[in-house]
Amino acid sequence: MTKIIGLTGGIATGKTTVSNILRQAGIPVIDADEVARQVQTPDSVGLTRIVKVFGPKVLLPTGELNRSALAKIVFNNKEALKKLDDLLQPLIHDKIFARATALKKQGLPLVVLDVPLLFEQHYDEDCDYVVVVYTDQQTQLKRLMTRDHCSEQAARARIAAQFPLADKIEQADFKINNNGNQVELQKQVASLIKQLKAE
């Protein structure tokens, strides 16, 4: 029987790196961010809904979504962000689980759902196990500032805007500590795969 594994973590804790290691090990990974982009392509239901709510100013002349224009609207406005989530999350959820079902039919042992908002959007309820990738706060802060070329203040604000990492860790079935280097991370992921297949 196929096990559905939810993978999440905090911003800049290395979830994408873990995702890539799992892919290299031959485990299918469904990436929620990728699916989110697909439901916002020109002429898609998602983009049509976005334009209806936020107006044509969120479109580029090409008919594609102007991500930075939309980000400006929702970034500091909780109400607008909730509206956007309410529009897109059902579409993203359905697409992710349609893919998971198709992969299950192939009789694969594991299917991973890489979802940043795993707990916030209740994906954990449909997973057999949840894996959380984490680092200590200092490491997370440093990596985020380096990755996004942002100030410490901006990085702290982005971390604070997320569901607390400590709460995610508490609710996880498996935890991956990514304070170390790539070799240590590879070892932990290899051990995780073994454990999941044995469960």
C-alpha positions in Angstrom: 0.0 0.0 0.0 1.2 3.5 -0.9 2.1 5.8 2.0 1.4 9.5 1.6 4.2 11.5 3.3 3.8 15.2 4.0 7.0 17.2 3.9 7.2 20.7 5.3 9.5 23.0 7.3 10.2 26.7 7.9 11.3 29.2 5.4 15.0 28.6 4.5 15.3 25.4 6.5 16.2 23.3 3.5 12.9 21.6 2.6 13.6 21.9 -1.1 17.0 20.3 -0.7 15.4 17.3 1.1 12.8 17.2 -1.6 15.5 16.9 -4.3 17.3 14.2 -2.3 14.1 12.2 -2.2 13.6 12.7 -5.9 17.1 11.5 -6.6 16.3 8.3 -4.5 13.4 7.7 -7.0 10.6 8.8 -4.8 7.9 10.9 -6.5 7.5 14.3 -5.0 4.4 16.5 -5.6 5.5 20.1 -5.2 2.7 22.4 -4.0 4.5 25.5 -5.2 4.7 24.1 -8.7 1.0 23.1 -8.6 0.1 26.6 -7.4 1.9 28.1 -10.4 0.0 25.7 -12.7 -3.4 26.8 -11.4 -2.5 30.4 -12.2 -1.4 30.1 -15.8 -3.1 32.2 -18.5 -6.8 31.2 -19.1 -6.8 28.9 -16.0 -9.7 28.9 -13.6 -7.3 30.1 -10.9 -6.1 33.2 -12.8 -9.7 34.0 -13.9 -10.7 34.0 -10.2 -7.7 36.2 -9.2 -8.5 38.8 -11.9 -12.2 38.8 -10.8 -11.3 39.6 -7.2 -8.2 41.8 -7.6 -8.8 43.4 -11.0 -6.8 43.4 -14.3 -3.9 45.4 -12.6 -2.5 42.0 -11.5 -2.0 40.9 -15.1 1.0 41.5 -17.3 0.4 42.7 -20.9 1.1 39.0 -22.0 -2.0 37.9 -20.0 0.2 36.2 -17.4 -0.1 36.9 -13.7 2.0 39.8 -12.5 3.3 38.1 -9.3 5.0 41.2 -7.9 1.8 43.3 -8.3 -0.3 40.6 -6.6 2.4 40.2 -3.8 2.3 43.9 -3.1 -1.5 43.7 -2.6 -1.5 40.7 -0.3 1.8 41.0 1.5 0.8 43.3 4.3 -3.0 42.7 4.1 -4.2 39.7 5.9 -7.8 40.0 4.5 -6.5 40.2 0.9 -4.2 37.2 1.5 -7.1 35.2 3.0 -9.1 36.0 -0.1 -6.3 34.8 -2.4 -5.9 31.6 -0.3 -9.7 30.9 -0.4 -9.6 31.2 -4.2 -6.6 29.1 -4.9 -6.2 26.5 -2.1 -9.2 24.3 -3.1 -7.8 24.2 -6.7 -4.2 23.4 -5.4 -5.6 20.7 -3.0 -7.6 18.9 -5.7 -4.8 18.9 -8.2 -2.3 17.6 -5.6 -4.5 14.7 -4.5 -5.5 13.9 -8.1 -1.8 13.4 -8.8 -1.3 11.4 -5.5 -4.2 9.1 -6.4 -2.7 8.5 -9.9 0.7 7.6 -8.3 -1.0 5.4 -5.7 -2.5 3.4 -8.6 1.0 2.6 -9.8 1.6 0.8 -6.5 4.5 2.9 -5.4 5.6 2.5 -1.8 5.9 6.2 -1.0 4.5 9.5 -2.4 5.8 12.8 -0.9 3.7 16.0 -0.8 6.1 18.9 -0.5 3.7 21.6 1.0 5.0 24.7 2.8 1.6 25.3 4.4 1.0 21.6 5.3 -0.4 22.3 8.7 -2.0 25.7 7.9 -4.0 24.1 5.0 -4.7 20.8 6.9 -2.9 18.6 4.4 -1.5 16.7 7.4 -4.9 15.2 7.9 -4.6 13.3 4.6 -1.0 12.1 5.2 0.1 8.9 6.7 3.2 10.5 8.1 4.6 14.1 8.4 8.3 15.0 8.1 9.5 18.4 9.2 12.8 19.9 8.2 14.2 22.4 10.7 17.2 24.4 11.8 17.9 26.6 14.8 16.7 30.2 14.5 20.1 31.7 13.9 20.9 29.3 11.0 17.4 29.9 9.5 17.9 33.7 9.8 21.4 33.6 8.2 20.3 31.3 5.3 17.2 33.4 4.6 19.2 36.7 4.5 21.8 35.1 2.2 19.3 33.4 -0.1 16.9 36.3 -0.5 19.5 39.2 -0.1 17.3 40.7 2.6 18.0 42.6 5.8 17.8 40.8 9.2 14.6 42.8 10.0 12.9 41.7 6.8 14.0 38.1 7.4 12.7 38.1 10.9 9.4 39.5 9.7 9.0 36.7 7.1 9.9 34.0 9.7 7.4 35.5 12.2 4.6 35.6 9.6 4.8 31.8 9.4 3.3 29.1 11.6 5.9 28.6 14.4 8.5 26.1 13.5 8.4 24.7 17.1 4.7 23.8 16.6 5.5 22.1 13.3 8.3 20.0 15.0 5.9 19.1 17.8 3.3 17.7 15.3 5.8 15.9 13.1 6.2 12.1 13.0 9.8 12.4 11.7 12.2 15.3 12.1 15.2 16.3 10.0 17.7 18.6 11.6 19.4 20.6 8.9 21.9 22.7 11.0 24.8 20.7 9.5 26.2 20.2 6.0 24.9 18.4 2.9 26.6 15.1 3.8 24.8 15.0 7.2 21.5 15.9 5.5 21.9 13.1 2.9 22.5 10.6 5.8 19.4 11.7 7.6 17.3 11.5 4.5 18.6 8.0 3.6 17.7 6.8 7.2 14.3 8.4 6.9 13.6 6.6 3.6 14.5 3.3 5.2 12.3 4.0 8.2 9.3 5.0 6.0 9.6 1.9 3.8 9.8 -0.3 6.9 6.7 1.3 8.7 
